[in-house]
Amino acid sequence: MAEEQNESQSESGVAKASTLFDKTLEFFKKKFLLLAAVIAAITLTLTNLEGLIEKWQGFTVDTDEYVEIILDVSENMNQPLQEGISKWTAAVVTLSDVAEAYDRSNTKAAVRRFGGNCDGRRRVSERVVDFARSNSLRILEALEGIRPCGDADLIGGLSGAVSDFEEADRFSADGELENHIIVVTSGKHTSLSTQNIVVEDLKKRGIAPDFRFVGLKLDEGEMTSLASLVDSLGGDLIPADNLKDLKKAIDLRLPASELAQLFIKKRLAKRLYDNEKDKEAVALFKEVAQRGDDEAMLYLGYIHEDGNSSFYDPKQAAQFYQTAADSGNAAAMFNLAQMYFKGNGVEENADTGCALLAKAESAGHAKASEEHSSHQCPQFADK
């Protein structure tokens, strides 16, 4: 009997021990799984943090990008680009803004001039600002000290730029280095027939820059002449007929080829409009306007406001003007003001018309201040 009790107690003890072991094992399993989950979460967080740091660094710092702006300083730059502003003034304003963007992206920027003989000697080309980061103030100071005059020798400017990149040890025959040359020109050049010199220089020296030619309000002959050079160098020719287009054209964040196609379509649409081919013009203007171009919107307003056009629709015209005005287009503000004064396509409202005239004047429209007296606008009472 005593032996049976001992066996029973022994079995009971084994069972308790087994149960305790199972509970202990289960406890450590849970702790292990919790610890593994914590480790996994920490690892994922660190990985994401590393990715964010990489993205942040990639966004704010571009340590190996060089850009040289080759600027036409010939007397042709004194010609008007748009109402109230010369090609030269537009170039200075735009390049000053762009230089600040280069500072933020840590890009090394330089400026070279071509043309000009204000001091009695002809300059084929001259580098006025060396490659450096945070160069915006030096660029602005250099531009403020230049007065356009004389002839433009673009080939001399390009040859000088090739030497600048060679001096900076920017050989990039394989295209690995980001070298950019932006040419801002009035379109009238001497010695373009010697363009092969630049092409041969590039091949011989092993430098492969990305060329972007920006033509300021070029006529068809100037476009054709410059296009031949651009084709030889393998770059893009972007026509810029106003300040907004110029700012887009020299912004390296915007694809040059897309801008070139867009602005060339707009030039063609303007030519069709001038020849009273409204159907073809409207199709192209709408294509360009879909990309947010306020000048194309303005021209669509012109066409739909024209009583002699098959597209005549004052309400539609007012909508196009409104869209362009919302984008800061002074001419659209002025025209829309006239529609409000007359009640043409919109409900007549002199207050709205006066407000639009005030905005148009602030945006630089020359005729806005002349209109105020006939409409007795209070905004202009003190003028």
ABEGO torsion letter per residue (X at the ends): XAAAAAAAAAAAAAAAAAAAAAAAAAAAAAAAAAAAAAAAAAAAAAAAAAAAAAAAAAAABBAABBBBBBBBABAAAABBABBGBBAAAAAAAAAAAAAAAAAAAGBBBBBBBBEEAAAGBBBABBBABBBBBGAAAAAAAAAAABBBBEBBBAAAAAAAAAAAAAAAGABAAAGABBBBBBBBBAGBBBGAAAAAAAAAAAAAAGBBBBBBBBBBGBBAAAAAAAAAAAAAAGBBBBBBABAAAAAAAABAABBAAAAAAAAAAAAAAAAAAAAGBAAAAAAAAAAAAAAGBAAAAAAAAAAAABAABAABBAAAAAAAAAAAAAAGBAAAAAAAAAAAAAGBGBBBBAAAAAAAAAAAAAAGBAAAAAAAAAAGBAAAAAX
